[in-house]
Amino acid sequence: MADKILVLGPAWVGDMVLAQSLFKTLKLNRPDCIIDVAAPAWTLPLLERMPEVSGKIALPFKHGELAFWQRIQFGKSLKNAGYSQAIILTNSFKSALLPWAASIAKRTSFLGEMRYGLINDIRPLDKTKLKKTVERFVTLGLDKDVSLPKTIPNPYLNSAPEAAWILAYRLGVLDNKSKVLGICPGAEYGEAKRWPAEYYAEVANDALKKGWQVLLFGSDKDMPVTTQINQLTQNKCVDLGGKTKLGEAIDLMSICDTVISNDSGLMHVAAALSNETSAKKLIAIFGSSDPYHTPPMQPDAVIEYLGLSCSPCFKRECPLKDEAHLACLKNITPQLIATKI
């Protein structure tokens, strides 16, 4: 009988994209295994585009809430699903409750928040050896005595460019003959990850003058910044801020020739839309975060990171004032980025 594995997935878009490297590794080593993923509902459009995943289970819990008894009950509802192993990708106590309540025999993860008993296949987390998030995910899919492979499979999301063009026409994209620049100016973590809106606008204006079409991607929370950028280009961009669902954004991004993004979930989506037969240029801008910890999983991605003495600080807001305020982002000039396109 094939192994049936339940993966407790992450809540962040970028981390869920990186989790596909784990799913690919599981399939490489156990081709017949069945992978189901339980995760917040908003990540399911990503899972729909990962052929390695069979079952997608939407978790009904609010972000951050313990919901102890609800998790126990939800876990018990999966008791007869036939899972031989659970792999928990997050380190919280609450995330380990569900597979324990489901009586899954092998429950694999790092110890995390004192989860003795809940996790019975505890893996050591040496952050000096497992520096990248993707390495930590992949190692949980290997046997205890197996080292990380030299090459980790890159995520690759299926997309529907034909459907994207139909949607694009409806949203105001003029034609499919001009080159398309995608801009992802948001970063939910905070301003210390966001390249200035006026810088993005300058790059957008340069691309527009050269005949490119420019798409501005973002969620409802990113609408103020996409609106600002569009206004600075005399509304010549296609502002998608708050106008698309995640699945639609993935498809629309697939028709872009180049994508410029902050370190965000959409950066990882853009990276996962390129493979050997479909090249897409990605320019990733890092400020307060660390490109060595969560780099885009695309070999040809252009990473712009200054590595200042105060970087990476991992702060949501820059703690410095005066000229040094947000220098890690402001000193990456629009002229530099424009030359990379």
Number of C-alpha atoms within 10 A of each C-alpha: 5 10 15 18 21 26 26 23 23 22 17 15 21 20 20 23 30 28 25 26 22 27 24 23 22 21 17 12 11 12 13 13 17 19 21 22 24 20 23 20 14 15 23 20 16 19 25 17 16 19 13 20 18 15 14 20 18 14 16 13 14 9 8 9 8 15 12 11 11 14 23 17 14 17 19 17 13 17 15 10 12 13 21 15 20 29 23 25 25 18 16 17 16 18 21 28 22 26 30 22 18 22 19 21 14 18 23 22 28 22 21 15 13 12 19 12 12 22 24 16 20 19 16 11 15 9 11 7 10 16 14 16 17 24 21 22 25 24 20 22 23 16 9 12 6 9 9 16 12 6 6 15 18 23 26 24 23 18 20 15 17 13 12 19 19 12 16 22 12 10 14 13 18 13 12 12 8 13 17 22 24 25 29 29 29 29 23 15 14 14 18 24 27 27 27 19 18 16 19 28 22 19 23 28 22 16 18 18 9 11 12 18 23 25 27 27 27 26 19 13 13 19 20 15 21 30 18 16 27 24 14 18 19 10 12 16 27 19 23 23 23 16 15 17 14 19 19 18 19 26 22 25 28 27 22 22 18 22 27 26 27 22 30 25 21 27 27 26 25 31 28 23 24 24 15 5 6 9 13 22 21 27 24 25 26 27 30 27 22 17 19 10 13 19 22 29 23 20 11 14 18 17 16 17 20 16 15 12 8 14 17 17 16 16 16 16 16 20 12 11 9 7 8 13 14 22 20 25 23 16 13 19 15 19 12 12 19 16 8 12 16
